[in-house]
Amino acid sequence: MVRLLLVEDDPDIRRTLARGLGEQGVTVVSVATAVEAIKAVTSERPDAVVLDLGLPDLDGADVLALIRSSSDLPVVVATARDDEREIVRLLDAGADDYLIKPFSAAQVLARVRAVLRRTAPTAQQDPRVVVGGLVVDPVSRTAQLDDRELTLNRKEFDLLFALASRAGEVVTKRQLLAEVWQMPWGGADRTVDVHLSWLRRKLGETAADPRYLVSVRGVGVKLVDPSAP
């Protein structure tokens, strides 16, 4: 059974969602403020968080940052803000998905279940992806290059894993936006370009002199084994 922390300051929306989710078998812990949300993350041990942004004591984006500073707990942002730049900013800051009001309890639950499937560790097999001297572990969310641990933020790791798990395959920016940023509609290629640039720097390479990350003009990017013929 899914245990969900619902952070929503509007009492009508909070009651309606909590009732609708409860009717679908979800255990719902609902709070109205940022302070209550931070406490509940620790005390209630939810499987995921549905987070409104317009909270009375602290902006939801700051709550997201506090959660991300200590946890990979899945967070679905649920708000009336529909500005694309704001969506990109929050996904870059660590949100796992984004819902724009109005929405139903069924939609919330579908998004939460999808996020939980994506973040669940792979069992009964070695989940690591090894490409040349690069080792990416999705369970511990760590990456090593030639036995040296890489310091990656959340989206850099997600981007690296998405490419490493398809080593040798050209992946389009639209595919990366859909998989890493949950933006299947595209329209934010610059976000991918910036994160690729950061990732290349941490891998000790550049777009002009690539080793692992090879751009295919007009198509996308692929991660390759530089030692392969």
C-alpha positions as CSV (number, residue, x, y, z in Angstrom):
1,M,0.0,0.0,0.0
2,V,1.3,3.5,-0.9
3,R,1.8,5.9,1.9
4,L,1.6,9.4,0.6
5,L,2.4,12.8,2.2
6,L,0.0,15.4,0.8
7,V,1.1,19.0,1.3
8,E,-1.7,21.4,0.4
9,D,-2.8,24.6,2.2
10,D,-6.2,24.8,0.6
11,P,-8.5,22.9,3.0
12,D,-11.1,22.0,0.4
13,I,-8.5,20.6,-2.1
14,R,-6.7,18.8,0.7
15,R,-9.9,17.1,1.9
16,T,-11.1,16.2,-1.6
17,L,-7.7,14.7,-2.6
18,A,-7.2,12.9,0.7
19,R,-10.7,11.4,0.4
20,G,-10.3,10.4,-3.2
21,L,-6.8,8.9,-2.7
22,G,-8.0,7.1,0.4
23,E,-10.9,5.5,-1.6
24,Q,-8.2,4.1,-4.0
25,G,-6.4,2.4,-1.1
26,V,-3.7,5.0,-0.5
27,T,-2.7,5.9,3.1
28,V,-2.7,9.7,3.1
29,V,-0.9,11.9,5.6
30,S,-2.1,15.5,4.9
31,V,-0.5,18.7,6.1
32,A,-1.1,22.4,5.3
33,T,2.3,24.1,6.0
34,A,5.9,23.7,5.1
35,V,7.0,23.2,8.8
36,E,4.5,20.3,9.1
37,A,5.7,18.9,5.8
38,I,9.4,18.8,6.8
39,K,8.5,17.1,10.2
40,A,6.2,14.6,8.4
41,V,8.9,13.6,6.0
42,T,10.9,12.2,8.9
43,S,8.2,11.1,11.3
44,E,5.7,9.6,8.8
45,R,8.2,8.0,6.4
46,P,6.0,8.4,3.3
47,D,6.7,6.6,0.0
48,A,6.2,9.8,-1.9
49,V,5.3,13.5,-1.5
50,V,2.7,15.5,-3.4
51,L,3.8,19.1,-2.8
52,D,1.9,22.3,-3.4
53,L,4.0,25.4,-3.9
54,G,1.8,28.2,-2.5
55,L,2.2,27.4,1.2
56,P,1.5,30.0,3.9
57,D,4.9,29.8,5.8
58,L,7.4,28.9,3.1
59,D,7.4,28.5,-0.7
60,G,7.1,24.9,-1.8
61,A,10.3,25.2,-3.9
62,D,12.2,25.8,-0.6
63,V,10.5,22.7,0.9
64,L,11.6,20.7,-2.2
65,A,15.2,22.0,-1.6
66,L,15.1,20.9,2.0
67,I,13.9,17.5,1.1
68,R,16.5,17.1,-1.6
69,S,19.3,18.1,0.8
70,S,18.9,14.9,2.7
71,S,16.7,12.5,0.7
72,D,15.8,11.0,-2.7
73,L,12.2,10.7,-1.6
74,P,10.0,11.0,-4.7
75,V,8.3,14.4,-5.0
76,V,5.4,15.3,-7.3
77,V,4.9,19.1,-7.4
78,A,1.2,19.9,-7.7
79,T,0.3,23.6,-8.2
80,A,-1.5,26.1,-10.3
81,R,1.7,27.6,-11.6
82,D,2.0,26.7,-15.3
83,D,5.0,28.8,-16.4
84,E,7.4,26.6,-18.4
85,R,10.5,28.3,-16.9
86,E,9.1,27.5,-13.4
87,I,8.5,23.9,-14.4
88,V,12.0,23.5,-15.7
89,R,13.5,25.2,-12.6
90,L,11.7,22.8,-10.2
91,L,12.4,19.7,-12.2
92,D,16.1,20.7,-12.3
93,A,15.9,21.3,-8.5
94,G,14.9,17.7,-8.0
95,A,11.1,17.3,-8.5
96,D,10.2,14.0,-10.0
97,D,7.1,15.1,-11.8
98,Y,4.8,18.2,-12.1
99,L,1.0,18.4,-12.0
100,I,-0.9,21.6,-12.9
101,K,-4.2,22.2,-11.2
102,P,-7.0,21.3,-11.6
103,F,-6.5,17.5,-11.4
104,S,-8.2,14.5,-9.9
105,A,-7.1,12.1,-7.2
106,A,-6.8,9.4,-10.0
107,Q,-4.4,11.6,-11.9
108,V,-2.3,12.2,-8.8
109,L,-2.2,8.5,-8.0
110,A,-1.2,7.6,-11.6
111,R,1.7,10.1,-11.4
112,V,2.8,8.9,-8.0
113,R,2.8,5.2,-9.1
114,A,4.8,6.1,-12.3
115,V,7.4,7.9,-10.2
116,L,7.6,5.0,-7.7
117,R,8.2,2.6,-10.6
118,R,11.0,4.8,-12.0
119,T,12.7,5.2,-8.7
120,A,12.3,1.6,-7.4
121,P,15.7,-0.3,-7.3
122,T,16.3,-3.2,-9.6
123,A,16.3,-6.5,-7.6
124,Q,18.0,-9.9,-8.1
125,Q,20.6,-8.6,-10.6
126,D,23.5,-6.2,-10.6
127,P,21.9,-2.9,-11.4
128,R,25.2,-1.1,-12.3
129,V,25.9,0.0,-15.8
130,V,29.6,-0.3,-16.9
131,V,30.9,1.5,-20.0
132,G,34.6,1.5,-20.3
133,G,36.0,3.1,-17.1
134,L,32.6,4.5,-16.2
135,V,30.4,2.7,-13.6
136,V,26.9,4.0,-12.8
137,D,24.9,2.6,-9.9
138,P,21.2,3.6,-9.9
139,V,20.6,2.0,-6.5
140,S,23.3,4.0,-4.6
141,R,23.0,6.8,-7.1
142,T,26.8,7.0,-7.5
143,A,29.0,7.1,-10.5
144,Q,32.8,6.4,-10.8
145,L,35.2,7.2,-13.6
146,D,38.4,5.2,-13.6
147,D,37.8,4.4,-9.9
148,R,37.3,8.1,-9.0
149,E,33.9,9.0,-7.7
150,L,32.1,11.7,-9.6
151,T,30.2,14.5,-7.8
152,L,26.9,14.8,-9.6
153,N,23.7,16.6,-8.8
154,R,20.4,14.8,-9.1
155,K,19.7,15.7,-12.8
156,E,23.3,15.2,-13.9
157,F,23.1,11.6,-12.5
158,D,19.8,10.9,-14.1
159,L,21.1,12.2,-17.4
160,L,24.2,10.1,-17.2
161,F,22.3,7.0,-16.2
162,A,19.8,7.5,-19.1
163,L,22.7,7.7,-21.6
164,A,24.8,5.0,-20.0
165,S,22.0,2.5,-19.9
166,R,21.7,3.0,-23.7
167,A,25.4,3.0,-24.5
168,G,26.2,3.3,-28.2
169,E,22.6,4.4,-29.0
170,V,21.9,7.9,-30.2
171,V,19.3,9.5,-27.8
172,T,17.4,12.6,-28.9
173,K,17.0,15.7,-26.7
174,R,13.2,15.1,-26.8
175,Q,13.7,11.6,-25.4
176,L,16.0,13.0,-22.7
177,L,13.5,15.7,-21.8
178,A,10.8,13.1,-21.5
179,E,12.8,10.5,-19.5
180,V,14.9,12.8,-17.2
181,W,12.8,15.9,-16.9
182,Q,9.3,14.3,-17.5
183,M,8.7,16.8,-20.3
184,P,7.4,14.8,-23.3
185,W,6.2,17.9,-25.0
186,G,9.8,19.1,-25.6
187,G,10.5,22.8,-26.0
188,A,13.5,23.1,-23.6
189,D,16.5,21.8,-25.5
190,R,18.7,24.4,-23.8
191,T,18.1,22.6,-20.5
192,V,19.6,19.4,-22.0
193,D,22.5,21.3,-23.5
194,V,23.4,23.0,-20.3
195,H,23.4,19.7,-18.3
196,L,25.4,17.9,-21.0
197,S,28.0,20.7,-20.7
198,W,28.2,20.3,-16.9
199,L,28.4,16.5,-17.3
200,R,31.2,16.7,-19.9
201,R,33.2,18.9,-17.6
202,K,32.9,16.4,-14.8
203,L,33.9,13.6,-17.1
204,G,37.0,15.6,-18.1
205,E,36.0,16.2,-21.7
206,T,34.5,18.9,-24.0
207,A,32.1,18.9,-26.9
208,A,35.0,19.6,-29.2
209,D,37.1,16.8,-27.7
210,P,34.7,14.1,-26.5
211,R,35.5,10.8,-24.9
212,Y,32.3,9.4,-23.6
213,L,29.6,11.9,-24.7
214,V,29.5,12.2,-28.5
215,S,27.1,14.6,-30.1
216,V,25.4,13.6,-33.4
217,R,24.5,16.8,-35.2
218,G,20.8,17.3,-35.7
219,V,19.9,14.0,-34.0
220,G,21.1,13.9,-30.3
221,V,23.9,12.5,-28.2
222,K,25.3,9.0,-27.4
223,L,27.5,7.7,-24.7
224,V,30.3,5.4,-26.0
225,D,33.2,3.4,-24.6
226,P,36.3,5.4,-25.6
227,S,38.4,2.2,-25.5
228,A,36.2,0.3,-28.0
229,P,37.4,0.1,-31.6
